[in-house]
């Protein structure tokens, strides 16, 4: 409305159409409410009041749908329907879903407000800001046609008998029409904002987007873990087996070859194949170790501690298994922390402890090294923090200069099954 071309644009007419259609729709809403109340009152005598409540509760649904479509006249933002899809087909499931939704009752409240108060205000604004100025603009035409060129009435109140007065009233009507365009814009904007607040709140839209974003993030995590498992399986069953066969073939050729340059080359190739096989096995173990998939986080952390260069004390007290994505993220946090301890801390001993409390998996990795670790310095800890945050977890680091260093991570999750397999592994 602050733009210079507002009066010449379609927005004043769209605002007028929105308010005018609101007046018409409000009359229908009022008639529908009165009719439903009468029908429900008759049925209430027979079925003890339930049909009246049910009919009134569902009366807001068509009104809400119509209002969301009408908002397109004056609101550029799309207005989605936040009603949930019933879990099962059939009328019973649909009714149960609708009656349990807060939006259903908000639409009913809006319908009552619309039928009782809003549509008369819409009609009043359209009459004062649009119809009255248009009637004044048409004064010369009315005087020439209806009044026979002698006289006519302005707004059914004042009599005009001369042409200069008639044209003066028309000019005044044009000015009032320009002013009324702004009145229509303000009124339509206020009505649209009230409607969106009650039945199509932008915050509700944002909440739905946040929920969908969380769901898509979970789907991406699951897809990522499934892809990791596929790569691990393909490497284990494909490339690793071929390297084993190649190593055996080179070993046999090395035994059969006579001493000389050929035997030396075969020995070198055999050693290289053995190193490649060892590196591939380490890579497979790092992608998704079998012990983690089979026995859970306790056994996997114990295995990682056994392979650590720095001696590690493990104290984990977990009630069972967790979601695969949570277990994988927790395991790699521990492995990365132990690798950083071995490379950078100069520690003589490390400790991994953790438990499950109030629906959260807690893990702490500490060492007695020199400290001074900084997660914001572009280390691998930044990637770990991102991976933890994807699962709504939190990662914190305490590493003052001189040590000790403590890395703490927690994940909101639920224990799914008892870790008897982990106990057997231990």
N, C-alpha and C positions, 0 to 999 in steps of 0.2 A: 504493500500500500504506500510505501514511502517513495516509490519510483515515480518519475514524472508521467510516464505513460499509463498509469493505473486506470485513469478514467476512460482511456480509449481502448483498453484491453478487454478481454472477455471476463475478467475476474469479477467486476461488479455484477454482471448478469449471472455468472455462476453462483455468486453469493446469494443473489435474489432467488435464483432457482432452488438453491439449497434450503433457504428459509421457507419458500412457498411450498415446496414438496414436503417440508417438515410439518407445515400446518395441515396439509391434506393427510399425511401419514398419521399425524396425531389424532385426527378425527377417527380414522379407522381403528387405531389402537384403543381409543376410548370406547368405541362401539364393541370391539372384540372383548375388552375386559368386562364390560357390563353384561354382555351375552354369556361369557364363560362363567361369571359369577352367578348369573341366574340359573344356568344349567347345572353348575356345581352345587348350588343351593338345593335344587330339586333332588339331585342324586345323594346329597348329604343326608337327607331324611332317611334314605334307604340304606346307605352304606357307611353311616357314621362319620361323615366329614372328610374322608380321605379323597374322594374325587375332586372336591373343591380345591384342596391344597395341591393336588397333582395338576389339575388344569391351570391353576394360576401360576404354578412353578414353571410349566412349559409354555405359558403365554409369551414369555419374554424371548423365547428362541427365535421365532420368525421376525419379531421386531428387531432383535439384535442383528440378524442377518441383513435385513433391509437397511438398517442404519450404517452398517459397515460398507454397504454398497453406496449409500448416499454420500458418505464421507469423501468419496472420490471426486465429488464436485469441487471441493474446496481444500483438499488435503493431498499433497503430492506423494506423501509416504504411503506405501501399501498398508492395508489394514488386514492382517491375517486373522483367521478364525482359530482361537486357542482351545476350542473344544477338543477333548481327547477322543480318540477312536475307541469304540467299545472292544473289550478283550475277546468277546465271542459274538457271533451273529444272533439275531433275534431281538424281539421287542423288549423282553425282560432285561437283557444285558444292556440295551441302549438306555432304557429308563433308569436302571441302576447307576450307570455311568453319569448320565446327565444330572440326576438328583444329588449325586455326591460332589459335583463340581461347584466351586465357588462362583465361577463365571455365570452359571445358570441363574443363581440367585441375584447376582449383580445385574443381569439383564432384566430380571423381573422388577427389581427396584427401579431401574431406568425406565421401564415401560410404564410403571405407575406414575413416575415423575413426568414422563413425556405426555401421558394422556391427561394428567391433571393440571399441569402448569406450563410445560415448555411450548406446546403447540399454540396456545393462545398468545404467548409472547412472540413466537415466530410470525403469527398472523398480524399482530399489532405492528411489529417492526416493518413488515412488507407493506402494510397499508400506509403507514406514516411516511416511510422513506422512499417508496416507489410509486404507489398508486396515487397518492395525493399530488406529488409533483407532476406526474404524467397527466392527471386530470387538469391541472393548471396549464400545462403546455398545450393541451388540446382545446383551450378556451376559444380561440378564434375559429377553429373548425366547428365546434359545437354551436357557436353563435351564427355561423353561416348556414348550418344545416338544420339544427333543431330549433334555433331561435328565429329563423327567417331573416337574419341579418339585423335584427332589432335589439334583442337582449338574450342573455343566458345567465345561468347561475354557476358560481364558482364554489365547488365543494358543497353544493346544496345549501349554502349559507348566504353568499353575497351575490347580488344581481349586478351584471355588467351590461350597460346599454350603449356604450360607444366603442368604436374600433380601436382608438388609441389605448383605452383602458384594457381592452381584450388583449392586445399585443403586449402591453406592459405586464399583465398577469402571466402571459406565456413566457416572457423573458425571466420573470421572477421564478416561474416553475422550472426553467432550465437551470438556474442557479441552485434552487433547492434540490433538483435532481442530481447535480454534481455533488452537493453536500450529502444527499441521501446515499450516494454510491459508497462513500466512506462509512456511513452509518451501517449500511448493509454488510460491508466488509468486516467491520469490527464485530457486529452481532453474529455473523456467520462464523468468524474465527473463534469467538467465545463459545458458541454452541458446539462447534466441531471439537474444540479442546475438552469441553465437558463430556461429550459423547465418547471420545477416545479414552478419557480418564476412567469412565465407568465401564465400558465394554470392550475397549481395545487399547489398554494402557501401553505406552511406549516402554515402561519398565517391565511389564509383562512380556513384551516382545523381546526385550533384552534378556530377561530370564530364560525365555525359551531358546534364544540363541546360545546362551551360556550352557544350558543343558545339552543342546545338540553338539556344541563344541566339545564338551566333556565326553559325550558318547563317541564322537568321531575320534577323539584322542585315544580313548580306550581301544577302539577298533584298530587304530594305527599301531598301537603298542602290541596288540595281539598278532596283527599281521606281520609286524617286524620280528617278533619272537618265532612265529611259524616259519618265516623265511630263514632265520638263523638256524633253526632245526633242520630245515631242508638242505641248506648248504652243508651243515655238519654231517648229515646222513649221506649226501652225495660224495663228500670227500672221504668219509670212512669206508663206504662200500665201493667207491669207484677208484679215485686217484690213489688212495692208500694201498688198496689191493694190487694195483698195477705196479706201484713202487716196490712192494714186497716181492712180487714176481720178478721184477727187474733186478733187485738186489740178489735174489737167489740164483738167477741166471748168470749174473756177473760173477758170483762166488764160485759157481760150478766151472765157468769158463776159466777163472783164475787158477783153479786147481788143475785143470787139464792142460793149461798153457805151459810150454817149456820155459825155463828161465831165460830172461832177456828183456828187450825193450817192450815187447808185446805184453809180457806178464806184468811189467811195471805199470803200463797204461791200464791194464785190466784191474790191477790193485787200486790204482788211483780212482778209476771209475766206480769200483765197488765201494770205496770209502765215501765218495761224493754221494752215491745213491743212498748209503746208510745215513749220512747227515741230512739229506733231503727228506728221508723217511722220518727221522727224529723231529725235524722242524715241522713237518706236516702233522705229526701226531701232537706236537705241542700246540699247533694252530687249531686243530680239531678240539683239543682239550680246552682251549681258550674260548672258542665260539660258544659251546654249550657242553660242559663236561657231563659224561654219562652218569657219574656219581650224583650230580645235582638232579638230573631227571629221575633217577631210580630211587634215591634215598633222601633227598631233601637238603635243605640249607645247612643243617648241622653237620652232616657227613661231608658235604662239599667244602665247608669252611675248615673242618679238621684235615681234609686232604690238602687244601691249599696251605695250611699251616705246616704240614709235614714237608711240603716242597719248598718252603721259604728258606732263604739263606740265613736270615736272622731267627733265632729261636722264638717261638710264639706259644704263649699260654692261651688256651681256648676254654671259655666258660660260657656256654650257651644253654639256656633253659627254655625250650620252646615246646608248646603243647601239641604240635602237629605240623602238617604240611600247609603251605599257603599257595596263593595264586601263582601260576608259573611266571608271570611277568614280575611279580614282587620278588620271588625267589631269585630269578635271574639278576635283577637289578641289585639286590642285596649282596649276592655272591660277587658280582663284579666290582662293587664298591669295596668290599673286603680285599679282593685280589689287587685292585689298583692301589689301595692304601698300603698293603704289604709290599708291593713292588716299589712304591715311593720310599718306604722305610728302608728297604735294602739299598736303594740307589742314592738317597740324599741325606738320610737322617744321621748316619753314623751311630745308630743305636746298638746296644748290646742285647736288648731283649724287647719283645713286643707282646701285646696282649689283645685278644679279641673276646669281648663279652657281650651279652645281650639277653633279651627276654621278650615276653609278650605281655603287655599290660594295657587294659582298657581299650582293646581293639586296635592296638598299634604295635608293630614289630620294631623293637629298638635294638640297634647294634652300635657298639663303640669299639674303635680300634685306637690303641694308644701305644706309645713307645717312650723310651728314656733317652732319646737322641738330643741333638743340639737345638731343635726347634727352628723357628723362623719361617715356617711354611706359609705361603700366601696364595690363597685360592684365586685372587684377582690378577695374578701375574701371568695368566695364560697357560697354566699347567693343566694336567689332566683332570684336576679337581673340578674345573669349570664344566667340563663335559659330564662328569659324574653328577654335579648339582643339577644340570639340565635333565639328565636321565631320571633322577629322583623326583624332580618337580613334575614330570609327565605323569607320574603315578600319585600325585598330590602328596608326596613326601617332603621331608625337610632334611637338609644336610647342613651341619654346622662344624666349624673347625676352630680349635684353640691351639695355638702354637707360638707361645711367646719365645723370644730369643733366649737360648739356653735350655729350652725345653721345660717340661715334657710336652709332647704333642698328643692331642686327643681329637679324633674324628668321630662325630656322632651323626647317625642317620636314623630316621624313623619313617615308617610307612603305615598308613591306615589300611588295615586288611582284616580278614577273618581266617582263623585256623580251620582247615577243611577236613583233616583226618589225622588220626594219631600217628606219630612218627615211629612206629614199631620197626620199620625197615631201617631207619637211622640207628635205632638202638642195636639192631642185629649187626649193622655195619661196624659200629663202634666196638 
